[in-house]
Amino acid sequence: MGIYTLSGTTKNFGQQDAATAKSLAARLLSLDHALPFHNPQKLAAARATVAQNHRIFGELFGSHVLQGTGAQMIEAYRTFLEASRREASAGNDEPEDDARSGLRLAPDESFPAGFAARQEVRLVHHPVKSAVFLVDYEALEDAHRTPPDDAPDPGAAVLRGYLEDDQIPCFILEDLADRHPDTVDELYQVALARPGFSWHDDGQALLRTYKPAPIHHADLPRIAMVPVSLSEAYQSLT
């Protein structure tokens, strides 16, 4: 279609046509989640934003991987959001009373029910894919070390859950596969009931099948690059 960007679409229409324009843009976005990144300027801006946030995360915590209870990881994430927002707004003469707290940036309802009570949660920040919360990661890693005997095994179920969750970036599974080359094939064969599966030959195709474009493309940042109103219009379609 030769579409260059979605970000300015609604600005080309009058106020009376805004709802129609947003609906059209949202439908285009549903066809290709990576569409805004066809604009080189937006892609560069997104990469720069994530790289800056990656630096801030590391400076705050001394690591890009944190582990603790769900409540602790929520608090760490909110601290990170506050620090990122402060740096992004530095020099913008923003009124002090307009500063948003971490709680406002990541309200309780933005996390799944019971998440705060989880005992083992991992928070990872990636230089391209941004922040991701991981639950049951230890069980997934154990399944890579020692593949389960059958598909109903909890370790196999966790792997399927990580594959089916379109919010979990591919690098999580790719890293585990790289660290367990001798057992990864057996794990996927059992968990997916695919006896001939080979991570080397079939892994990337599998990830493309399960993950949306911004997730399975290694060089695309996982960050919103469309207006809030357009994001809301898109969410109404799903």
C-alpha positions as CSV (number, residue, x, y, z in Angstrom):
1,M,0.0,0.0,0.0
2,G,3.0,2.3,0.3
3,I,1.7,3.8,3.6
4,Y,4.4,5.9,5.2
5,T,3.1,6.6,8.6
6,L,-0.1,6.6,10.7
7,S,0.9,9.3,13.1
8,G,-0.3,12.3,11.3
9,T,-3.4,10.8,9.6
10,T,-6.0,12.5,11.7
11,K,-4.4,15.9,11.3
12,N,-5.3,15.9,7.7
13,F,-9.0,15.9,8.4
14,G,-11.3,18.5,9.9
15,Q,-12.7,18.2,13.4
16,Q,-16.0,16.9,12.1
17,D,-14.2,14.0,10.4
18,A,-11.9,13.1,13.3
19,A,-13.8,10.0,14.4
20,T,-13.8,8.6,10.8
21,A,-10.1,9.3,10.4
22,K,-9.3,7.6,13.7
23,S,-11.3,4.6,12.8
24,L,-9.6,4.3,9.4
25,A,-6.1,4.7,10.9
26,A,-7.0,2.1,13.6
27,R,-8.1,-0.4,11.0
28,L,-4.8,0.1,9.1
29,L,-2.9,-0.4,12.3
30,S,-4.7,-3.7,12.9
31,L,-3.4,-4.9,9.5
32,D,0.3,-4.2,10.4
33,H,1.3,-3.4,14.0
34,A,4.7,-2.1,12.7
35,L,3.1,0.4,10.3
36,P,4.2,3.6,12.2
37,F,7.8,2.4,12.0
38,H,7.7,2.7,8.2
39,N,8.4,6.3,8.9
40,P,12.3,6.5,9.4
41,Q,12.0,9.5,11.7
42,K,9.6,7.7,14.0
43,L,11.7,4.6,14.0
44,A,14.8,6.6,15.0
45,A,12.9,8.5,17.7
46,A,11.5,5.2,19.2
47,R,15.0,3.6,19.2
48,A,16.5,6.7,20.9
49,T,13.8,6.8,23.5
50,V,14.2,3.1,24.4
51,A,18.0,3.5,24.5
52,Q,17.7,6.4,26.9
53,N,15.3,4.5,29.1
54,H,17.7,1.5,29.0
55,R,20.5,3.7,30.3
56,I,18.2,5.2,33.0
57,F,17.1,1.7,34.2
58,G,20.7,0.5,34.5
59,E,21.8,3.6,36.4
60,L,18.9,3.3,38.8
61,F,19.2,-0.3,39.7
62,G,22.8,-1.3,38.7
63,S,21.4,-4.0,36.5
64,H,18.9,-4.5,33.6
65,V,17.4,-7.6,35.3
66,L,15.6,-7.4,38.6
67,Q,13.9,-10.1,40.6
68,G,11.5,-10.1,43.5
69,T,7.9,-10.1,44.5
70,G,5.3,-8.7,42.1
71,A,4.8,-5.8,44.5
72,Q,8.5,-5.0,44.5
73,M,8.7,-5.2,40.7
74,I,5.7,-2.8,40.4
75,E,7.4,-0.3,42.7
76,A,10.7,-0.6,40.8
77,Y,8.9,-0.1,37.5
78,R,7.1,3.0,38.8
79,T,10.4,4.4,40.1
80,F,11.9,3.9,36.7
81,L,8.9,5.6,34.9
82,E,9.2,8.6,37.2
83,A,12.9,8.9,36.5
84,S,12.4,8.5,32.8
85,R,9.7,11.1,32.7
86,R,11.8,13.6,34.8
87,E,14.7,13.3,32.4
88,A,12.5,13.5,29.3
89,S,10.8,16.7,30.6
90,A,14.0,18.4,31.8
91,G,14.2,21.8,30.3
92,N,10.7,21.9,29.1
93,D,9.5,24.3,31.8
94,E,6.8,21.9,32.8
95,P,4.8,23.1,35.8
96,E,5.7,21.1,38.9
97,D,2.1,20.3,39.8
98,D,1.8,18.6,36.4
99,A,4.4,15.9,37.2
100,R,2.9,12.5,37.2
101,S,3.8,9.9,39.8
102,G,4.7,6.3,39.1
103,L,1.4,5.3,40.4
104,R,-0.4,7.5,37.9
105,L,1.9,6.3,35.1
106,A,1.3,2.6,36.0
107,P,-1.9,2.4,38.0
108,D,-2.9,-0.7,39.8
109,E,-5.5,-1.7,37.2
110,S,-2.8,-1.8,34.5
111,F,-1.5,-5.0,36.2
112,P,-3.3,-8.4,36.1
113,A,-5.3,-9.4,39.2
114,G,-3.0,-11.0,41.8
115,F,0.2,-9.9,40.1
116,A,1.4,-7.9,43.1
117,A,1.1,-11.0,45.3
118,R,3.3,-13.2,43.1
119,Q,6.4,-14.3,44.9
120,E,8.8,-14.6,42.0
121,V,8.6,-12.0,39.2
122,R,11.4,-10.8,36.9
123,L,11.6,-7.3,35.4
124,V,13.9,-7.0,32.4
125,H,14.8,-4.0,30.4
126,H,16.1,-4.6,26.9
127,P,18.0,-1.9,24.8
128,V,15.4,-2.3,22.0
129,K,12.4,-4.0,23.3
130,S,12.0,-1.9,26.5
131,A,10.6,-3.3,29.8
132,V,8.9,-6.7,30.3
133,F,7.6,-8.5,33.4
134,L,8.1,-12.2,33.5
135,V,6.3,-14.7,35.8
136,D,7.2,-18.4,36.1
137,Y,10.5,-17.7,34.5
138,E,12.3,-20.1,36.8
139,A,10.0,-22.9,35.7
140,L,10.6,-22.0,32.1
141,E,14.4,-22.1,32.6
142,D,14.1,-25.4,34.4
143,A,12.2,-26.9,31.5
144,H,15.0,-25.8,29.2
145,R,17.6,-27.5,31.4
146,T,15.5,-30.7,31.8
147,P,12.8,-31.1,29.2
148,P,9.5,-32.5,30.5
149,D,8.3,-36.0,29.6
150,D,4.9,-34.9,28.3
151,A,2.9,-31.9,27.1
152,P,0.7,-31.6,30.3
153,D,3.9,-31.1,32.4
154,P,3.9,-27.6,34.0
155,G,7.2,-26.7,32.3
156,A,5.7,-27.4,28.9
157,A,2.6,-25.4,29.8
158,V,4.7,-22.4,30.8
159,L,6.6,-22.5,27.5
160,R,3.3,-22.5,25.6
161,G,2.1,-19.6,27.7
162,Y,5.3,-17.6,26.8
163,L,4.7,-18.3,23.1
164,E,1.1,-17.4,23.2
165,D,1.6,-14.2,25.2
166,D,2.0,-11.5,22.5
167,Q,3.5,-9.1,25.1
168,I,6.6,-11.3,25.7
169,P,9.4,-10.4,23.3
170,C,11.1,-13.0,21.3
171,F,14.5,-12.3,22.9
172,I,13.4,-14.0,26.1
173,L,12.9,-17.3,24.3
174,E,15.9,-16.8,22.0
175,D,18.2,-16.2,24.9
176,L,17.1,-19.4,26.7
177,A,17.4,-21.4,23.5
178,D,21.0,-20.1,23.0
179,R,21.9,-21.0,26.6
180,H,20.5,-24.6,26.3
181,P,21.3,-25.7,22.8
182,D,21.5,-29.4,23.7
183,T,17.9,-29.6,25.2
184,V,15.9,-26.9,23.5
185,D,14.7,-29.1,20.6
186,E,13.4,-31.8,22.9
187,L,11.5,-29.2,25.0
188,Y,9.7,-27.8,22.0
189,Q,9.1,-31.2,20.5
190,V,7.3,-32.3,23.7
191,A,5.6,-29.0,24.6
192,L,4.2,-28.5,21.1
193,A,3.8,-32.2,20.1
194,R,6.1,-31.6,17.1
195,P,8.5,-34.6,17.0
196,G,10.7,-33.2,14.3
197,F,11.0,-29.7,15.6
198,S,14.5,-28.1,15.4
199,W,15.0,-24.7,17.0
200,H,17.8,-24.0,14.5
201,D,15.6,-24.7,11.5
202,D,12.1,-23.9,12.8
203,G,12.6,-21.5,15.7
204,Q,12.3,-18.2,13.9
205,A,9.3,-19.3,11.8
206,L,7.6,-20.4,15.1
207,L,8.2,-17.0,16.7
208,R,6.8,-15.2,13.6
209,T,3.7,-17.3,13.9
210,Y,3.0,-16.5,17.5
211,K,4.3,-12.9,17.9
212,P,3.1,-9.7,16.3
213,A,5.5,-7.8,14.0
214,P,6.9,-5.3,16.6
215,I,7.7,-8.3,18.8
216,H,9.4,-10.7,16.4
217,H,11.3,-8.1,14.4
218,A,14.5,-7.7,16.5
219,D,15.2,-4.1,15.4
220,L,11.7,-2.7,16.0
221,P,11.3,-1.0,19.4
222,R,8.3,-2.1,21.5
223,I,7.0,1.3,22.2
224,A,3.9,3.2,21.3
225,M,4.5,5.6,18.4
226,V,0.9,6.7,17.8
227,P,-1.3,9.2,19.5
228,V,-3.3,8.0,22.6
229,S,-6.6,8.6,20.8
230,L,-5.5,6.4,18.0
231,S,-4.3,3.7,20.4
232,E,-7.7,3.8,22.1
233,A,-9.5,3.5,18.7
234,Y,-7.3,0.5,17.9
235,Q,-8.1,-1.1,21.3
236,S,-11.8,-0.8,20.6
237,L,-11.3,-3.1,17.6
238,T,-9.7,-5.9,19.5
